[in-house]
Each structure stands twice: as structure tokens, then as C-alpha cells.
Amino acid sequence: MKRHDQSQKTEMKAAARTLSEALLSLQSPTEVREFLEDLCTPAEIEAMVDRWRVAQLLDQGYTYRDIREMTEVSVTTVGRVARSMELGAGGYRTVLDRLGRRAS
């Protein structure tokens, strides 16, 4: 990760906010996919998809080893996602809960 001085950190926070607003402005899964395809490399999208699959499987109670076998994602990545789900900002939980309510 890049190192930033204080003014760069302020600019990065503002840029992150506008990126969040850009994502929020999208109105369909197709629009989100198209935006991500323009914004990210294929490898970055694959990594995000992998992490999201891991989060869903962890939420369903699968073990790290099961998830590794099902997804071919490294156990290290599974652990990182699990740690984010437990100690992170709460984003995974928010989306998992919302999608779970929608499926009910």
C-alpha cells in the first residue's frame, strides 16, 4: 500500500467517498458489473469475487478447509476474510444480512 502524507490522506478520503457515491448511484447489477470491469483489472475482480464467495460460505458455517476445497482459494485468504468479517468495518455483515432478508 502506498504511503501518504496528511494532505494526501485527506484527498484519499475524499476520493474514497466519491467512489462510494459512484457505486451507490448505480441502479442495477449490470451497471455495477460494467463499472467494475472499467475500474478494475480482471485479476482484481476475480479476487473480489473470491472474497465474496468465501464470505458467503463462512456465513453458511463451512470450515476453512471446506471452503478451500470448494473454491480453491488459499486458506490464508479465507482467514483474512474471516478476520474482516469479525473485526472489520461491518460491510460483509451488512450485505449478507440484506441479501438474506431479500431471499426470505
Biopython code that builds the backbone (N, CA, C, O; Angstrom):
import numpy as np
from Bio.PDB.StructureBuilder import StructureBuilder

atoms = [
    (1, "MET", "N", (0.836, -1.172, 0.000)),
    (1, "MET", "CA", (0.000, 0.000, 0.000)),
    (1, "MET", "C", (0.884, 1.240, 0.000)),
    (1, "MET", "O", (1.938, 1.263, 0.637)),
    (2, "LYS", "N", (0.450, 2.267, -0.717)),
    (2, "LYS", "CA", (1.218, 3.496, -0.798)),
    (2, "LYS", "C", (1.190, 4.247, 0.524)),
    (2, "LYS", "O", (0.220, 4.171, 1.278)),
    (3, "ARG", "N", (2.265, 4.971, 0.792)),
    (3, "ARG", "CA", (2.307, 5.841, 1.965)),
    (3, "ARG", "C", (1.902, 7.240, 1.542)),
    (3, "ARG", "O", (2.278, 7.709, 0.467)),
    (4, "HIS", "N", (1.130, 7.904, 2.395)),
    (4, "HIS", "CA", (0.637, 9.238, 2.075)),
    (4, "HIS", "C", (0.895, 10.178, 3.245)),
    (4, "HIS", "O", (0.810, 9.787, 4.409)),
    (5, "ASP", "N", (1.222, 11.455, 2.901)),
    (5, "ASP", "CA", (1.301, 12.445, 3.962)),
    (5, "ASP", "C", (-0.124, 12.877, 4.318)),
    (5, "ASP", "O", (-1.084, 12.413, 3.703)),
    (6, "GLN", "N", (-0.264, 13.757, 5.299)),
    (6, "GLN", "CA", (-1.586, 14.097, 5.823)),
    (6, "GLN", "C", (-2.498, 14.682, 4.749)),
    (6, "GLN", "O", (-3.672, 14.317, 4.691)),
    (7, "SER", "N", (-2.000, 15.574, 3.898)),
    (7, "SER", "CA", (-2.866, 16.173, 2.871)),
    (7, "SER", "C", (-3.288, 15.124, 1.842)),
    (7, "SER", "O", (-4.408, 15.163, 1.332)),
    (8, "GLN", "N", (-2.389, 14.189, 1.539)),
    (8, "GLN", "CA", (-2.752, 13.109, 0.623)),
    (8, "GLN", "C", (-3.793, 12.194, 1.246)),
    (8, "GLN", "O", (-4.680, 11.702, 0.549)),
    (9, "LYS", "N", (-3.696, 11.959, 2.554)),
    (9, "LYS", "CA", (-4.683, 11.131, 3.239)),
    (9, "LYS", "C", (-6.058, 11.785, 3.171)),
    (9, "LYS", "O", (-7.065, 11.105, 2.972)),
    (10, "THR", "N", (-6.100, 13.111, 3.338)),
    (10, "THR", "CA", (-7.365, 13.843, 3.248)),
    (10, "THR", "C", (-7.944, 13.720, 1.847)),
    (10, "THR", "O", (-9.145, 13.504, 1.685)),
    (11, "GLU", "N", (-7.094, 13.858, 0.834)),
    (11, "GLU", "CA", (-7.545, 13.714, -0.551)),
    (11, "GLU", "C", (-8.031, 12.295, -0.828)),
    (11, "GLU", "O", (-9.022, 12.103, -1.533)),
    (12, "MET", "N", (-7.338, 11.302, -0.277)),
    (12, "MET", "CA", (-7.732, 9.910, -0.476)),
    (12, "MET", "C", (-9.094, 9.639, 0.166)),
    (12, "MET", "O", (-9.909, 8.922, -0.413)),
    (13, "LYS", "N", (-9.354, 10.195, 1.345)),
    (13, "LYS", "CA", (-10.656, 10.023, 1.990)),
    (13, "LYS", "C", (-11.758, 10.624, 1.131)),
    (13, "LYS", "O", (-12.829, 10.036, 0.978)),
    (14, "ALA", "N", (-11.490, 11.801, 0.570)),
    (14, "ALA", "CA", (-12.481, 12.441, -0.293)),
    (14, "ALA", "C", (-12.711, 11.609, -1.554)),
    (14, "ALA", "O", (-13.847, 11.449, -1.999)),
    (15, "ALA", "N", (-11.637, 11.084, -2.121)),
    (15, "ALA", "CA", (-11.769, 10.245, -3.319)),
    (15, "ALA", "C", (-12.516, 8.951, -3.000)),
    (15, "ALA", "O", (-13.322, 8.484, -3.805)),
    (16, "ALA", "N", (-12.252, 8.375, -1.835)),
    (16, "ALA", "CA", (-12.963, 7.161, -1.425)),
    (16, "ALA", "C", (-14.447, 7.453, -1.248)),
    (16, "ALA", "O", (-15.290, 6.627, -1.597)),
    (17, "ARG", "N", (-14.765, 8.609, -0.714)),
    (17, "ARG", "CA", (-16.169, 8.991, -0.549)),
    (17, "ARG", "C", (-16.851, 9.119, -1.909)),
    (17, "ARG", "O", (-17.971, 8.639, -2.087)),
    (18, "THR", "N", (-16.185, 9.762, -2.871)),
    (18, "THR", "CA", (-16.817, 9.902, -4.182)),
    (18, "THR", "C", (-16.921, 8.552, -4.898)),
    (18, "THR", "O", (-17.857, 8.336, -5.667)),
    (19, "LEU", "N", (-15.969, 7.641, -4.654)),
    (19, "LEU", "CA", (-16.087, 6.290, -5.216)),
    (19, "LEU", "C", (-17.300, 5.588, -4.609)),
    (19, "LEU", "O", (-18.055, 4.925, -5.320)),
    (20, "SER", "N", (-17.486, 5.730, -3.316)),
    (20, "SER", "CA", (-18.660, 5.145, -2.659)),
    (20, "SER", "C", (-19.946, 5.727, -3.244)),
    (20, "SER", "O", (-20.911, 5.001, -3.485)),
    (21, "GLU", "N", (-19.952, 7.023, -3.466)),
    (21, "GLU", "CA", (-21.121, 7.671, -4.055)),
    (21, "GLU", "C", (-21.355, 7.176, -5.484)),
    (21, "GLU", "O", (-22.498, 6.995, -5.902)),
    (22, "ALA", "N", (-20.273, 6.958, -6.226)),
    (22, "ALA", "CA", (-20.402, 6.436, -7.591)),
    (22, "ALA", "C", (-21.041, 5.052, -7.569)),
    (22, "ALA", "O", (-21.939, 4.769, -8.362)),
    (23, "LEU", "N", (-20.582, 4.192, -6.665)),
    (23, "LEU", "CA", (-21.165, 2.848, -6.548)),
    (23, "LEU", "C", (-22.641, 2.931, -6.161)),
    (23, "LEU", "O", (-23.472, 2.196, -6.695)),
    (24, "LEU", "N", (-22.955, 3.817, -5.243)),
    (24, "LEU", "CA", (-24.333, 3.975, -4.796)),
    (24, "LEU", "C", (-25.248, 4.487, -5.916)),
    (24, "LEU", "O", (-26.449, 4.221, -5.899)),
    (25, "SER", "N", (-24.696, 5.208, -6.875)),
    (25, "SER", "CA", (-25.505, 5.755, -7.966)),
    (25, "SER", "C", (-25.920, 4.698, -8.991)),
    (25, "SER", "O", (-26.846, 4.924, -9.770)),
    (26, "LEU", "N", (-25.246, 3.553, -8.998)),
    (26, "LEU", "CA", (-25.553, 2.512, -9.971)),
    (26, "LEU", "C", (-26.886, 1.873, -9.635)),
    (26, "LEU", "O", (-27.219, 1.684, -8.465)),
    (27, "GLN", "N", (-27.660, 1.536, -10.684)),
    (27, "GLN", "CA", (-29.045, 1.146, -10.457)),
    (27, "GLN", "C", (-29.363, -0.309, -10.767)),
    (27, "GLN", "O", (-30.508, -0.733, -10.610)),
    (28, "SER", "N", (-28.379, -1.078, -11.199)),
    (28, "SER", "CA", (-28.659, -2.483, -11.495)),
    (28, "SER", "C", (-27.377, -3.293, -11.357)),
    (28, "SER", "O", (-26.279, -2.738, -11.406)),
    (29, "PRO", "N", (-27.513, -4.588, -11.187)),
    (29, "PRO", "CA", (-26.314, -5.432, -11.160)),
    (29, "PRO", "C", (-25.484, -5.299, -12.438)),
    (29, "PRO", "O", (-24.256, -5.367, -12.382)),
    (30, "THR", "N", (-26.127, -5.114, -13.566)),
    (30, "THR", "CA", (-25.393, -4.945, -14.831)),
    (30, "THR", "C", (-24.559, -3.680, -14.800)),
    (30, "THR", "O", (-23.402, -3.693, -15.220)),
    (31, "GLU", "N", (-25.128, -2.580, -14.308)),
    (31, "GLU", "CA", (-24.365, -1.337, -14.210)),
    (31, "GLU", "C", (-23.177, -1.488, -13.274)),
    (31, "GLU", "O", (-22.096, -0.975, -13.564)),
    (32, "VAL", "N", (-23.357, -2.181, -12.161)),
    (32, "VAL", "CA", (-22.259, -2.397, -11.218)),
    (32, "VAL", "C", (-21.165, -3.215, -11.894)),
    (32, "VAL", "O", (-19.987, -2.865, -11.812)),
    (33, "ARG", "N", (-21.550, -4.310, -12.568)),
    (33, "ARG", "CA", (-20.565, -5.154, -13.247)),
    (33, "ARG", "C", (-19.795, -4.345, -14.291)),
    (33, "ARG", "O", (-18.571, -4.450, -14.371)),
    (34, "GLU", "N", (-20.492, -3.547, -15.085)),
    (34, "GLU", "CA", (-19.827, -2.749, -16.120)),
    (34, "GLU", "C", (-18.853, -1.744, -15.500)),
    (34, "GLU", "O", (-17.741, -1.569, -15.998)),
    (35, "PHE", "N", (-19.267, -1.092, -14.427)),
    (35, "PHE", "CA", (-18.400, -0.133, -13.754)),
    (35, "PHE", "C", (-17.155, -0.832, -13.216)),
    (35, "PHE", "O", (-16.038, -0.345, -13.395)),
    (36, "LEU", "N", (-17.351, -1.983, -12.553)),
    (36, "LEU", "CA", (-16.208, -2.715, -12.012)),
    (36, "LEU", "C", (-15.277, -3.191, -13.117)),
    (36, "LEU", "O", (-14.059, -3.185, -12.940)),
    (37, "GLU", "N", (-15.827, -3.601, -14.246)),
    (37, "GLU", "CA", (-14.978, -4.031, -15.366)),
    (37, "GLU", "C", (-14.136, -2.878, -15.903)),
    (37, "GLU", "O", (-13.007, -3.091, -16.346)),
    (38, "ASP", "N", (-14.672, -1.666, -15.867)),
    (38, "ASP", "CA", (-13.901, -0.493, -16.296)),
    (38, "ASP", "C", (-12.890, -0.068, -15.235)),
    (38, "ASP", "O", (-11.786, 0.370, -15.561)),
    (39, "LEU", "N", (-13.267, -0.196, -13.981)),
    (39, "LEU", "CA", (-12.449, 0.289, -12.875)),
    (39, "LEU", "C", (-11.307, -0.658, -12.513)),
    (39, "LEU", "O", (-10.213, -0.207, -12.174)),
    (40, "CYS", "N", (-11.552, -1.964, -12.584)),
    (40, "CYS", "CA", (-10.623, -2.965, -12.059)),
    (40, "CYS", "C", (-10.038, -3.829, -13.167)),
    (40, "CYS", "O", (-10.602, -3.950, -14.254)),
    (41, "THR", "N", (-8.909, -4.418, -12.863)),
    (41, "THR", "CA", (-8.347, -5.423, -13.761)),
    (41, "THR", "C", (-9.118, -6.727, -13.582)),
    (41, "THR", "O", (-9.776, -6.914, -12.559)),
    (42, "PRO", "N", (-9.049, -7.627, -14.554)),
    (42, "PRO", "CA", (-9.702, -8.931, -14.371)),
    (42, "PRO", "C", (-9.232, -9.650, -13.103)),
    (42, "PRO", "O", (-10.033, -10.294, -12.426)),
    (43, "ALA", "N", (-7.952, -9.546, -12.783)),
    (43, "ALA", "CA", (-7.435, -10.199, -11.571)),
    (43, "ALA", "C", (-8.033, -9.576, -10.303)),
    (43, "ALA", "O", (-8.323, -10.291, -9.344)),
    (44, "GLU", "N", (-8.217, -8.265, -10.290)),
    (44, "GLU", "CA", (-8.821, -7.609, -9.135)),
    (44, "GLU", "C", (-10.276, -8.037, -8.959)),
    (44, "GLU", "O", (-10.727, -8.275, -7.838)),
    (45, "ILE", "N", (-11.001, -8.132, -10.060)),
    (45, "ILE", "CA", (-12.388, -8.588, -9.995)),
    (45, "ILE", "C", (-12.434, -10.028, -9.503)),
    (45, "ILE", "O", (-13.266, -10.370, -8.663)),
    (46, "GLU", "N", (-11.554, -10.868, -10.016)),
    (46, "GLU", "CA", (-11.512, -12.267, -9.577)),
    (46, "GLU", "C", (-11.242, -12.352, -8.070)),
    (46, "GLU", "O", (-11.863, -13.153, -7.371)),
    (47, "ALA", "N", (-10.326, -11.533, -7.577)),
    (47, "ALA", "CA", (-10.011, -11.539, -6.150)),
    (47, "ALA", "C", (-11.225, -11.107, -5.328)),
    (47, "ALA", "O", (-11.498, -11.689, -4.278)),
    (48, "MET", "N", (-11.953, -10.098, -5.792)),
    (48, "MET", "CA", (-13.145, -9.656, -5.068)),
    (48, "MET", "C", (-14.227, -10.725, -5.094)),
    (48, "MET", "O", (-14.890, -10.966, -4.085)),
    (49, "VAL", "N", (-14.406, -11.363, -6.239)),
    (49, "VAL", "CA", (-15.390, -12.440, -6.348)),
    (49, "VAL", "C", (-15.019, -13.576, -5.405)),
    (49, "VAL", "O", (-15.878, -14.118, -4.710)),
    (50, "ASP", "N", (-13.742, -13.935, -5.381)),
    (50, "ASP", "CA", (-13.285, -14.988, -4.464)),
    (50, "ASP", "C", (-13.597, -14.631, -3.018)),
    (50, "ASP", "O", (-14.119, -15.461, -2.273)),
    (51, "ARG", "N", (-13.283, -13.407, -2.617)),
    (51, "ARG", "CA", (-13.520, -12.985, -1.235)),
    (51, "ARG", "C", (-15.007, -13.005, -0.898)),
    (51, "ARG", "O", (-15.402, -13.406, 0.197)),
    (52, "TRP", "N", (-15.821, -12.570, -1.846)),
    (52, "TRP", "CA", (-17.262, -12.563, -1.606)),
    (52, "TRP", "C", (-17.789, -13.989, -1.455)),
    (52, "TRP", "O", (-18.602, -14.256, -0.569)),
    (53, "ARG", "N", (-17.334, -14.913, -2.315)),
    (53, "ARG", "CA", (-17.734, -16.319, -2.194)),
    (53, "ARG", "C", (-17.323, -16.874, -0.836)),
    (53, "ARG", "O", (-18.098, -17.580, -0.190)),
    (54, "VAL", "N", (-16.111, -16.557, -0.405)),
    (54, "VAL", "CA", (-15.628, -17.024, 0.898)),
    (54, "VAL", "C", (-16.514, -16.475, 2.014)),
    (54, "VAL", "O", (-16.889, -17.215, 2.924)),
    (55, "ALA", "N", (-16.850, -15.199, 1.954)),
    (55, "ALA", "CA", (-17.700, -14.599, 2.990)),
    (55, "ALA", "C", (-19.048, -15.307, 3.056)),
    (55, "ALA", "O", (-19.547, -15.592, 4.145)),
    (56, "GLN", "N", (-19.633, -15.587, 1.913)),
    (56, "GLN", "CA", (-20.917, -16.280, 1.897)),
    (56, "GLN", "C", (-20.800, -17.675, 2.516)),
    (56, "GLN", "O", (-21.660, -18.087, 3.294)),
    (57, "LEU", "N", (-19.742, -18.390, 2.171)),
    (57, "LEU", "CA", (-19.556, -19.748, 2.688)),
    (57, "LEU", "C", (-19.255, -19.742, 4.187)),
    (57, "LEU", "O", (-19.750, -20.596, 4.921)),
    (58, "LEU", "N", (-18.447, -18.786, 4.642)),
    (58, "LEU", "CA", (-18.210, -18.654, 6.079)),
    (58, "LEU", "C", (-19.521, -18.385, 6.815)),
    (58, "LEU", "O", (-19.780, -18.945, 7.880)),
    (59, "ASP", "N", (-20.333, -17.525, 6.232)),
    (59, "ASP", "CA", (-21.613, -17.188, 6.842)),
    (59, "ASP", "C", (-22.533, -18.405, 6.925)),
    (59, "ASP", "O", (-23.381, -18.493, 7.812)),
    (60, "GLN", "N", (-22.358, -19.335, 5.999)),
    (60, "GLN", "CA", (-23.164, -20.559, 5.986)),
    (60, "GLN", "C", (-22.590, -21.638, 6.909)),
    (60, "GLN", "O", (-23.173, -22.712, 7.053)),
    (61, "GLY", "N", (-21.444, -21.344, 7.532)),
    (61, "GLY", "CA", (-20.889, -22.253, 8.526)),
    (61, "GLY", "C", (-19.865, -23.249, 8.023)),
    (61, "GLY", "O", (-19.482, -24.159, 8.757)),
    (62, "TYR", "N", (-19.415, -23.099, 6.792)),
    (62, "TYR", "CA", (-18.392, -24.008, 6.271)),
    (62, "TYR", "C", (-17.051, -23.757, 6.958)),
    (62, "TYR", "O", (-16.764, -22.639, 7.385)),
    (63, "THR", "N", (-16.241, -24.792, 7.060)),
    (63, "THR", "CA", (-14.909, -24.676, 7.646)),
    (63, "THR", "C", (-13.946, -24.097, 6.619)),
    (63, "THR", "O", (-14.222, -24.089, 5.419)),
    (64, "TYR", "N", (-12.805, -23.612, 7.118)),
    (64, "TYR", "CA", (-11.775, -23.087, 6.220)),
    (64, "TYR", "C", (-11.372, -24.143, 5.204)),
    (64, "TYR", "O", (-11.249, -23.849, 4.015)),
    (65, "ARG", "N", (-11.167, -25.368, 5.665)),
    (65, "ARG", "CA", (-10.733, -26.446, 4.772)),
    (65, "ARG", "C", (-11.801, -26.740, 3.711)),
    (65, "ARG", "O", (-11.471, -26.937, 2.541)),
    (66, "ASP", "N", (-13.072, -26.771, 4.111)),
    (66, "ASP", "CA", (-14.155, -26.986, 3.153)),
    (66, "ASP", "C", (-14.159, -25.886, 2.090)),
    (66, "ASP", "O", (-14.288, -26.153, 0.895)),
    (67, "ILE", "N", (-14.014, -24.655, 2.553)),
    (67, "ILE", "CA", (-14.032, -23.518, 1.628)),
    (67, "ILE", "C", (-12.856, -23.601, 0.667)),
    (67, "ILE", "O", (-13.006, -23.338, -0.526)),
    (68, "ARG", "N", (-11.696, -23.964, 1.179)),
    (68, "ARG", "CA", (-10.504, -24.128, 0.334)),
    (68, "ARG", "C", (-10.771, -25.154, -0.760)),
    (68, "ARG", "O", (-10.439, -24.929, -1.924)),
    (69, "GLU", "N", (-11.370, -26.275, -0.386)),
    (69, "GLU", "CA", (-11.646, -27.330, -1.364)),
    (69, "GLU", "C", (-12.720, -26.909, -2.363)),
    (69, "GLU", "O", (-12.640, -27.262, -3.539)),
    (70, "MET", "N", (-13.720, -26.163, -1.909)),
    (70, "MET", "CA", (-14.823, -25.747, -2.774)),
    (70, "MET", "C", (-14.431, -24.640, -3.744)),
    (70, "MET", "O", (-14.937, -24.587, -4.865)),
    (71, "THR", "N", (-13.532, -23.757, -3.317)),
    (71, "THR", "CA", (-13.242, -22.549, -4.100)),
    (71, "THR", "C", (-11.834, -22.483, -4.675)),
    (71, "THR", "O", (-11.570, -21.694, -5.582)),
    (72, "GLU", "N", (-10.929, -23.305, -4.154)),
    (72, "GLU", "CA", (-9.510, -23.252, -4.495)),
    (72, "GLU", "C", (-8.843, -21.949, -4.056)),
    (72, "GLU", "O", (-7.753, -21.620, -4.523)),
    (73, "VAL", "N", (-9.495, -21.212, -3.163)),
    (73, "VAL", "CA", (-8.925, -20.013, -2.560)),
    (73, "VAL", "C", (-8.009, -20.469, -1.427)),
    (73, "VAL", "O", (-8.315, -21.441, -0.737)),
    (74, "SER", "N", (-6.895, -19.778, -1.231)),
    (74, "SER", "CA", (-5.953, -20.186, -0.185)),
    (74, "SER", "C", (-6.573, -20.051, 1.197)),
    (74, "SER", "O", (-7.446, -19.215, 1.430)),
    (75, "VAL", "N", (-6.099, -20.894, 2.107)),
    (75, "VAL", "CA", (-6.560, -20.827, 3.488)),
    (75, "VAL", "C", (-6.207, -19.461, 4.085)),
    (75, "VAL", "O", (-6.931, -18.955, 4.942)),
    (76, "THR", "N", (-5.102, -18.865, 3.637)),
    (76, "THR", "CA", (-4.727, -17.532, 4.101)),
    (76, "THR", "C", (-5.803, -16.513, 3.737)),
    (76, "THR", "O", (-6.179, -15.680, 4.560)),
    (77, "THR", "N", (-6.296, -16.582, 2.504)),
    (77, "THR", "CA", (-7.354, -15.663, 2.080)),
    (77, "THR", "C", (-8.632, -15.915, 2.871)),
    (77, "THR", "O", (-9.309, -14.973, 3.281)),
    (78, "VAL", "N", (-8.958, -17.176, 3.083)),
    (78, "VAL", "CA", (-10.138, -17.499, 3.889)),
    (78, "VAL", "C", (-9.989, -16.870, 5.270)),
    (78, "VAL", "O", (-10.933, -16.269, 5.784)),
    (79, "GLY", "N", (-8.818, -17.004, 5.868)),
    (79, "GLY", "CA", (-8.570, -16.412, 7.180)),
    (79, "GLY", "C", (-8.691, -14.901, 7.180)),
    (79, "GLY", "O", (-9.223, -14.316, 8.123)),
    (80, "ARG", "N", (-8.203, -14.272, 6.132)),
    (80, "ARG", "CA", (-8.295, -12.808, 6.042)),
    (80, "ARG", "C", (-9.742, -12.361, 5.953)),
    (80, "ARG", "O", (-10.145, -11.393, 6.599)),
    (81, "VAL", "N", (-10.527, -13.076, 5.143)),
    (81, "VAL", "CA", (-11.948, -12.722, 5.031)),
    (81, "VAL", "C", (-12.638, -12.935, 6.375)),
    (81, "VAL", "O", (-13.424, -12.095, 6.814)),
    (82, "ALA", "N", (-12.348, -14.050, 7.023)),
    (82, "ALA", "CA", (-12.953, -14.326, 8.325)),
    (82, "ALA", "C", (-12.600, -13.229, 9.325)),
    (82, "ALA", "O", (-13.458, -12.784, 10.088)),
    (83, "ARG", "N", (-11.344, -12.793, 9.325)),
    (83, "ARG", "CA", (-10.913, -11.729, 10.232)),
    (83, "ARG", "C", (-11.648, -10.424, 9.910)),
    (83, "ARG", "O", (-12.063, -9.702, 10.816)),
    (84, "SER", "N", (-11.804, -10.130, 8.634)),
    (84, "SER", "CA", (-12.541, -8.925, 8.248)),
    (84, "SER", "C", (-13.998, -9.001, 8.677)),
    (84, "SER", "O", (-14.588, -8.005, 9.094)),
    (85, "MET", "N", (-14.569, -10.196, 8.570)),
    (85, "MET", "CA", (-15.961, -10.360, 8.986)),
    (85, "MET", "C", (-16.106, -10.160, 10.487)),
    (85, "MET", "O", (-17.125, -9.653, 10.954)),
    (86, "GLU", "N", (-15.094, -10.554, 11.237)),
    (86, "GLU", "CA", (-15.155, -10.456, 12.690)),
    (86, "GLU", "C", (-14.730, -9.088, 13.207)),
    (86, "GLU", "O", (-15.359, -8.545, 14.116)),
    (87, "LEU", "N", (-13.664, -8.525, 12.633)),
    (87, "LEU", "CA", (-13.065, -7.310, 13.189)),
    (87, "LEU", "C", (-13.108, -6.105, 12.253)),
    (87, "LEU", "O", (-12.648, -5.022, 12.617)),
    (88, "GLY", "N", (-13.657, -6.282, 11.053)),
    (88, "GLY", "CA", (-13.642, -5.217, 10.061)),
    (88, "GLY", "C", (-14.717, -4.161, 10.289)),
    (88, "GLY", "O", (-15.265, -4.026, 11.383)),
    (89, "ALA", "N", (-14.995, -3.432, 9.243)),
    (89, "ALA", "CA", (-15.924, -2.304, 9.315)),
    (89, "ALA", "C", (-17.389, -2.721, 9.317)),
    (89, "ALA", "O", (-18.262, -1.890, 9.566)),
    (90, "GLY", "N", (-17.674, -3.988, 9.046)),
    (90, "GLY", "CA", (-19.057, -4.460, 9.070)),
    (90, "GLY", "C", (-19.722, -4.540, 7.711)),
    (90, "GLY", "O", (-20.912, -4.841, 7.614)),
    (91, "GLY", "N", (-18.967, -4.274, 6.674)),
    (91, "GLY", "CA", (-19.545, -4.286, 5.331)),
    (91, "GLY", "C", (-20.046, -5.648, 4.886)),
    (91, "GLY", "O", (-21.135, -5.763, 4.323)),
    (92, "TYR", "N", (-19.248, -6.685, 5.140)),
    (92, "TYR", "CA", (-19.702, -8.030, 4.770)),
    (92, "TYR", "C", (-21.034, -8.336, 5.455)),
    (92, "TYR", "O", (-21.984, -8.782, 4.810)),
    (93, "ARG", "N", (-21.096, -8.093, 6.761)),
    (93, "ARG", "CA", (-22.303, -8.418, 7.531)),
    (93, "ARG", "C", (-23.508, -7.655, 7.018)),
    (93, "ARG", "O", (-24.596, -8.218, 6.896)),
    (94, "THR", "N", (-23.323, -6.371, 6.714)),
    (94, "THR", "CA", (-24.434, -5.551, 6.202)),
    (94, "THR", "C", (-25.010, -6.173, 4.939)),
    (94, "THR", "O", (-26.224, -6.345, 4.822)),
    (95, "VAL", "N", (-24.140, -6.509, 3.996)),
    (95, "VAL", "CA", (-24.621, -7.043, 2.721)),
    (95, "VAL", "C", (-25.187, -8.447, 2.884)),
    (95, "VAL", "O", (-26.232, -8.760, 2.314)),
    (96, "LEU", "N", (-24.516, -9.292, 3.651)),
    (96, "LEU", "CA", (-25.038, -10.640, 3.874)),
    (96, "LEU", "C", (-26.422, -10.584, 4.510)),
    (96, "LEU", "O", (-27.316, -11.327, 4.104)),
    (97, "ASP", "N", (-26.611, -9.725, 5.488)),
    (97, "ASP", "CA", (-27.911, -9.598, 6.145)),
    (97, "ASP", "C", (-28.974, -9.076, 5.178)),
    (97, "ASP", "O", (-30.097, -9.580, 5.154)),
    (98, "ARG", "N", (-28.624, -8.086, 4.398)),
    (98, "ARG", "CA", (-29.600, -7.527, 3.455)),
    (98, "ARG", "C", (-29.983, -8.526, 2.381)),
    (98, "ARG", "O", (-31.159, -8.651, 2.037)),
    (99, "LEU", "N", (-29.012, -9.230, 1.855)),
    (99, "LEU", "CA", (-29.326, -10.233, 0.837)),
    (99, "LEU", "C", (-30.107, -11.392, 1.436)),
    (99, "LEU", "O", (-30.974, -11.968, 0.778)),
    (100, "GLY", "N", (-29.800, -11.736, 2.689)),
    (100, "GLY", "CA", (-30.533, -12.794, 3.359)),
    (100, "GLY", "C", (-32.002, -12.439, 3.561)),
    (100, "GLY", "O", (-32.881, -13.284, 3.393)),
    (101, "ARG", "N", (-32.259, -11.192, 3.919)),
    (101, "ARG", "CA", (-33.642, -10.742, 4.091)),
    (101, "ARG", "C", (-34.381, -10.739, 2.753)),
    (101, "ARG", "O", (-35.565, -11.067, 2.686)),
    (102, "ARG", "N", (-33.669, -10.365, 1.695)),
    (102, "ARG", "CA", (-34.294, -10.310, 0.377)),
    (102, "ARG", "C", (-34.656, -11.718, -0.102)),
    (102, "ARG", "O", (-35.672, -11.911, -0.770)),
    (103, "ALA", "N", (-33.811, -12.705, 0.247)),
    (103, "ALA", "CA", (-34.056, -14.093, -0.171)),
    (103, "ALA", "C", (-35.199, -14.719, 0.615)),
    (103, "ALA", "O", (-35.807, -15.686, 0.156)),
    (104, "SER", "N", (-35.496, -14.183, 1.789)),
    (104, "SER", "CA", (-36.543, -14.773, 2.643)),
    (104, "SER", "C", (-37.928, -14.467, 2.132)),
    (104, "SER", "O", (-38.915, -14.889, 2.734)),
]
sb = StructureBuilder()
sb.init_structure("model")
sb.init_model(0)
sb.init_chain("A")
sb.init_seg("    ")
for serial, (resi, resn, name, xyz) in enumerate(atoms, 1):
    if name == "N":
        sb.init_residue(resn, " ", resi, " ")
    sb.init_atom(name, np.array(xyz, "f"), 0.0, 1.0, " ", f" {name:<3s}", serial, name[0])
structure = sb.get_structure()
